[in-house]
Amino acid sequence: MPHRQGAKSSVVVAGGGIGGLAAALGLARKGCRVTVLEQAEKFGEIGAGIQIGPNAFHAMDYLGIGDVGRARAVYVDALIMMDGMTGEQVFYGPLGDAFRKYCGNPYAVIHRADLHGAFLDACRAHELITLVNKERVIACENTASGAKVVTAAGNTYEADAVIGADGVRSKVREHVTAGANDPLRVSGHVAYRAVLPIEQMPEDLRWNAATLWAGPKCHMVHYPLQGWRSFNLVATFVTDQANVGSNEPGTREEVLSRFAHIVPKARKLLEVPTEWRRWVLGDRDPIPNWVDGRIALLGDAAHPTYQYFAQGACMAMEDAVCLADKVEKTGGDVAAAFQAYQEERIPRAYRVVLSSRELGRIYHADGVERLVRNAWLKTKTPEQFYSSVAWIYGGNGLTGAGQQRAAA
């Protein structure tokens, strides 16, 4: 595949989600020619709302879509935890000026499709990026001059490098971890998601906050979206159904039965949606290597995580920033860039993975553990809250003080 004039390296990205498009944009902005292969018939995102911390804004600024992302986001006033058994407020984390000054950027919520669309528009506008639909990568390998992938349609795409951004069940990961025991860890936690028009949201719960109601073996989250035209609702509970898939229809009856013990003020919200979609929650144990020669993993393909830290998309964007930075600093030496990328990203990304496991246990605490959780969180001051999240919200995929605000 010949280089376009001015392109430093050619890269094939498997997967056209937020992580794949962020990687494509970051690399193209460093002069690489990028082909993105997406298995769906068109580029788009399923799901509903996601939370984006300051580190996500740091990354979006580096990738050149910060202004667009800011325009589409809703800026919540606080992170709130309520005890679902009593209805009392357990934690209030203010996200106003003091938080923004401390972290360097705001905290916000956004519809996943709106964020994906910002990356998609930027990729479509970039002359070094080619987007290809209906191409599902089923295999990859290193070649004498780079790497290649093979798709289910029987097509082969060759380039100087391949990036696997193909999700939790990544085929590229299967290649990188060949022969290793690398199962998907099914948690037993299932998330039901719905988006409500604002007029269907109970007025006494229309809070400008990312609010979590914590109960034994369950919790629910709600926050506004799309300029306050809708509300995102996620109900998560522990189940013994290990075979639940992704984006399947869910039943209202199952949700209500799992939250029967929650206070009426919160439970009544779960009676509103007429349609639910459900996802199994899972992750994988950390692996010491994301790279095989000129093939590398990114996003959920590298470090799938539970959603409890709201960092899945954020970590994928950070990966993209780091990868682009390493390609630039190595002068286009892709193999060296990949090694430097994984060396930097593995400790941080897996800190999120392992911390998310523990956070899920805290959310679902019962008995004395629940009382301990509540007493601990009630005493946390705003300053202590800011300090406790500095490690996660202060970065964008680059190391070094102040680099989170670095311009591309």
C-alpha atoms as one frame of an Amber mdcrd trajectory, in Angstrom:
protein
   0.000   0.000   0.000   1.768   3.187  -1.110   1.969   6.125   1.279   0.038
   9.233   0.498   2.311  12.184   0.044   3.456  13.431   3.445   2.286  10.361
   5.393   4.897   8.970   7.803   3.419   5.492   8.362   0.339   3.529   7.394
  -1.885   2.017  10.081  -4.947  -0.217  10.025  -7.283   0.213  12.982  -9.678
  -2.643  13.710 -12.808  -1.126  15.248 -14.644   2.133  14.669 -15.817   2.937
  18.176 -14.650   5.869  20.257 -11.241   4.295  20.898 -10.629   3.341  17.284
 -11.611   6.732  15.922  -9.602   8.532  18.609  -6.554   6.465  17.663  -7.087
   7.193  13.978  -7.422  10.911  14.602  -4.418  11.078  16.898  -2.183   9.224
  14.453  -3.406  11.148  11.417  -2.659  14.404  13.195   0.919  13.142  13.482
   1.092  12.437   9.755   0.117   8.762   9.601  -2.211   7.380   6.961  -4.955
   5.428   8.742  -7.614   2.982   7.554 -10.382   2.226  10.065 -12.325  -1.022
   9.619 -15.753  -1.185  11.251 -17.852  -4.347  11.202 -21.233  -2.575  11.325
 -23.002  -1.342   8.220 -22.412   2.235   9.284 -20.308   4.040  11.843 -22.269
   4.810  14.958 -22.675   4.102  18.667 -25.230   2.166  20.640 -25.822   2.736
  24.303 -26.791   5.877  26.098 -25.004   8.377  28.291 -21.447   8.279  29.553
 -19.576  10.373  32.073 -16.424  12.192  30.999 -13.980  13.355  33.620 -11.392
  16.118  33.248  -8.887  13.611  31.882 -11.231  12.981  28.946 -11.338  16.698
  28.183  -7.549  16.835  28.439  -7.416  14.040  25.834 -10.058  15.594  23.586
  -8.138  18.863  23.582  -4.988  17.048  22.495  -6.926  15.263  19.751  -8.499
  18.474  18.482 -12.167  17.906  19.300 -12.298  19.590  22.697 -14.502  22.472
  21.584 -17.001  20.154  19.886 -17.121  17.846  22.894 -17.686  20.760  25.248
 -20.564  22.049  23.136 -22.356  18.687  23.259 -21.822  17.925  26.950 -23.969
  18.673  29.996 -22.039  20.029  32.977 -23.338  18.512  36.179 -22.951  20.297
  39.506 -21.960  17.285  41.571 -21.389  13.584  41.978 -23.924  12.312  44.512
 -24.333   8.985  46.267 -27.627   8.195  47.988 -28.286   5.247  50.263 -30.987
   3.328  48.446 -32.214   1.724  51.646 -32.835   4.929  53.600 -32.930   7.672
  50.971 -30.262   9.700  52.789 -27.408  11.449  51.029 -24.124   9.642  51.669
 -21.731  11.669  49.546 -21.727  15.007  47.715 -18.770  15.825  45.492 -19.037
  19.384  44.139 -17.848  19.867  40.552 -17.871  23.652  40.363 -15.095  26.201
  39.955 -12.890  24.789  42.708 -12.981  21.316  41.142 -12.286  22.684  37.660
  -9.359  24.718  38.925  -7.941  21.733  40.775  -8.301  19.304  37.842  -7.785
  21.736  34.972 -11.020  20.847  33.180 -14.694  20.194  33.966 -16.626  17.018
  34.674 -19.541  16.387  32.355 -21.942  13.847  30.912 -22.675  13.255  27.259
 -24.616  10.900  25.044 -22.212   8.285  23.725 -23.413   8.894  20.162 -22.680
  12.621  20.482 -19.100  11.967  21.573 -18.602   9.310  18.926 -20.049  11.682
  16.355 -17.494  14.343  17.241 -14.671  11.912  16.525 -16.403  10.599  13.413
 -16.834  14.070  11.915 -13.185  14.881  12.580 -12.054  11.612  11.004 -14.221
  12.133   7.938 -12.731  15.578   7.487  -9.113  14.380   7.693  -7.443  13.597
   4.385  -5.233  10.881   5.873  -8.108   8.808   7.298 -10.135   6.249   5.326
 -13.253   4.779   6.938 -14.480   1.377   5.769 -17.757  -0.261   6.823 -18.873
  -3.874   6.871 -15.384  -5.233   7.478 -15.052  -7.468  10.531 -11.469  -8.365
  11.348 -11.090 -12.077  12.062  -7.311 -12.489  11.985  -4.080 -10.532  11.933
  -0.352 -11.167  11.677   2.989  -9.464  11.333   4.580  -9.356   7.879   8.109
  -8.757   6.636   7.357  -5.057   6.185   4.592  -4.402   8.718   1.334  -6.135
   9.603  -1.937  -7.162   8.040  -5.501  -8.130   8.903  -7.973 -10.430   7.240
 -11.704  -9.730   7.360 -14.734 -12.002   7.351 -15.435 -10.851   3.801 -12.106
 -12.350   2.727 -10.295  -9.057   2.229  -6.746  -8.352   3.369  -5.500  -4.968
   4.530  -1.758  -4.419   4.883   0.025  -1.521   6.523   3.070  -0.616   8.563
   1.095  -1.398  11.732  -2.213  -2.722  13.075  -4.118  -1.464  16.104  -6.781
  -3.652  17.677  -9.544  -1.409  18.998 -12.135  -4.128  18.453 -13.635  -4.312
  21.909 -13.998  -6.762  24.756 -14.056  -9.814  22.463 -11.173  -8.598  20.338
  -9.836 -10.864  17.605  -6.626  -8.862  17.610  -6.216  -9.621  21.318  -6.595
 -13.326  20.554  -3.557 -12.985  18.318  -1.513 -11.037  20.868  -2.337 -13.455
  23.703  -2.128 -16.625  21.591  -1.667 -19.658  23.802  -2.294 -17.723  27.018
  -5.180 -18.297  29.395  -7.114 -15.060  28.866 -10.819 -15.607  29.569 -13.438
 -12.900  29.753 -14.357 -12.568  33.434 -18.146 -12.454  33.647 -18.941 -10.551
  36.812 -22.524 -11.591  37.411 -23.416  -7.894  37.213 -25.919  -6.829  34.556
 -26.625  -3.247  33.528 -30.022  -2.200  32.201 -29.984   1.101  30.300 -32.698
   3.492  29.173 -32.966   7.109  28.068 -36.036   9.061  29.154 -37.421  12.210
  27.538 -37.209  14.982  30.108 -40.972  15.138  30.521 -40.987  11.508  31.719
 -38.368  12.127  34.392 -39.962  12.586  37.846 -39.633  16.259  38.726 -38.258
  15.561  42.191 -35.330  13.660  40.629 -34.398  16.141  37.924 -31.096  16.879
  39.587 -28.177  18.437  37.761 -25.887  15.743  39.074 -24.581  12.307  38.277
 -26.543  10.561  41.003 -26.016   7.012  42.245 -28.481   5.180  44.492 -26.589
   2.368  46.226 -28.307  -0.745  47.526 -27.375  -4.302  48.480 -26.368  -6.117
  45.290 -27.727  -3.284  43.149 -27.395   0.373  42.279 -28.898   2.837  39.838
 -27.536   5.994  38.220 -29.241   8.947  36.548 -28.151  12.240  35.008 -29.313
  14.715  32.330 -28.286  14.506  28.674 -28.534  16.396  25.398 -29.077  19.893
  26.708 -31.527  18.633  29.337 -33.813  17.143  26.699 -33.433  13.665  28.207
 -32.174  11.726  31.220 -29.868   8.734  31.215 -30.839   5.861  33.496 -28.728
   2.804  34.322 -29.852   0.068  36.717 -27.180  -2.465  37.668 -27.659  -5.576
  39.769 -25.978  -8.845  40.652 -27.430 -11.907  38.965 -26.584 -15.548  38.442
 -27.326 -15.256  34.710 -23.895 -15.776  33.229 -25.127 -15.999  29.651 -26.585
 -12.517  29.277 -25.293 -10.884  26.098 -24.750  -7.324  24.965 -27.448  -4.847
  23.984 -30.253  -7.349  24.449 -33.854  -6.435  25.241 -34.495  -6.399  28.977
 -37.742  -6.706  30.882 -39.297  -4.132  33.166 -40.369  -6.890  35.544 -36.830
  -8.117  36.119 -35.544  -4.630  36.911 -38.345  -3.914  39.357 -37.891  -7.263
  41.113 -34.189  -6.608  41.654 -34.871  -3.170  43.167 -37.900  -4.081  45.293
 -36.029  -3.180  48.490 -35.054   0.350  47.366 -36.839   3.450  48.691 -39.951
   4.417  46.694 -38.488   7.764  45.586 -35.812   5.946  43.624 -37.760   2.825
  42.698 -40.547   4.804  41.046 -38.062   5.978  38.419 -37.541   2.374  37.315
 -41.260   2.047  36.607 -41.107   4.706  33.886 -39.123   3.178  30.978 -41.119
   1.084  28.546 -37.979  -0.260  26.897 -34.729  -1.440  28.463 -31.513  -2.721
  26.921 -29.219  -4.890  28.986 -25.503  -5.613  28.971 -23.451  -8.153  30.865
 -20.553  -6.548  32.728 -17.181  -8.182  32.488 -13.488  -7.511  32.333 -10.270
  -9.444  31.877  -7.358  -9.984  34.184  -4.363  -7.737  33.455  -1.851  -9.009
  30.936   1.800  -7.878  30.789   1.901  -7.313  27.052  -0.381  -5.514  24.579
   2.026  -5.684  21.657   3.244  -8.246  19.163   5.731  -6.639  16.807   3.753
  -4.105  14.816   0.390  -5.103  16.270  -0.958  -3.360  19.379  -4.132  -3.290
  21.470  -6.103  -0.218  22.535  -9.164   0.543  24.646 -11.403  -2.342  25.680
  -9.346  -4.737  23.590  -6.416  -4.024  25.913  -8.031  -3.313  29.282 -11.792
  -3.973  29.449 -13.187  -2.694  32.723 -16.374  -2.399  34.708 -18.133   0.919
  34.336 -17.970   1.869  38.009 -15.246   4.485  37.555 -16.938   5.774  34.364
 -13.557   5.538  32.644 -13.943   3.107  29.733 -14.131   5.713  26.972 -11.804
   8.034  28.867  -9.065   5.399  29.040  -9.461   4.636  25.324  -8.986   8.321
  24.503  -5.934   8.442  26.752  -4.549   5.394  24.919  -4.977   7.244  21.629
  -3.137  10.299  22.944  -0.257   8.235  24.273   0.023   6.214  21.074   0.102
   9.309  18.877   2.684  10.916  21.132   4.965   7.877  21.028   4.726   7.578
  17.241   5.743  11.211  16.951   8.595  10.944  19.450  10.046   7.827  17.814
  10.007   9.493  14.404   7.526   6.980  13.043   9.325   3.877  14.340   6.107
   2.004  14.993   7.579  -0.990  16.790   9.475   1.254  19.210   6.423   3.479
  19.648   4.240   0.494  20.525   6.675  -0.699  23.180   6.889   2.762  24.745
   3.099   3.079  24.601   2.411  -0.131  26.492   5.128   0.555  29.040   3.456
   3.842  29.906  -0.180   2.808  29.688  -0.290  -0.619  31.364   0.133   0.546
  35.000  -2.405   3.360  34.686  -5.053   1.478  32.727  -4.921  -1.530  35.017
  -5.110   0.644  38.097  -8.526   1.662  36.749  -9.494  -1.965  36.016  -8.580
  -3.233  39.481  -9.991  -0.191  41.274 -13.278  -0.576  39.396 -13.686  -4.098
  40.706 -13.369  -2.817  44.256 -15.671   0.133  43.638 -18.422  -2.212  42.482
 -18.171  -4.050  45.786 -18.423  -0.763  47.670 -21.516   0.306  45.721 -23.264
  -2.986  46.497 -22.308  -3.203  50.154 -24.733  -4.658  52.683 -24.911  -5.029
  56.439 -22.065  -3.616  58.498 -19.992  -3.003  55.368 -22.706  -0.645  54.134
 -22.618   1.260  57.422 -18.853   1.572  57.241 -19.079   2.837  53.649 -21.649
   5.457  54.560 -19.749   6.696  57.607 -16.534   6.964  55.579 -18.066   8.851
  52.649 -20.118  11.241  54.794 -16.954  12.661  56.333 -15.129  13.255  53.041
 -14.573  16.972  52.435 -14.452  18.511  48.933 -10.695  18.897  49.290 -10.298
  15.244  50.232 -12.514  14.292  47.286 -10.389  16.322  44.864  -7.192  14.811
  46.239  -8.562  11.276  46.005  -9.363  11.606  42.289  -6.303  13.601  41.225
  -4.551  10.444  40.021  -7.287   9.674  37.548  -8.476  13.105  36.437  -5.080
  14.732  36.078  -3.889  12.766  33.050  -4.641  12.461  29.377  -2.283   9.689
  28.335   0.926  11.704  28.585   3.291  11.769  31.507   4.826  14.834  33.089
   3.379  17.739  35.003   1.179  20.007  32.951   1.145  17.800  29.854  -2.559
  17.108  30.285  -3.148  20.508  28.703  -0.544  20.054  25.992  -1.555  21.207
  22.529  -1.254  18.812  19.641
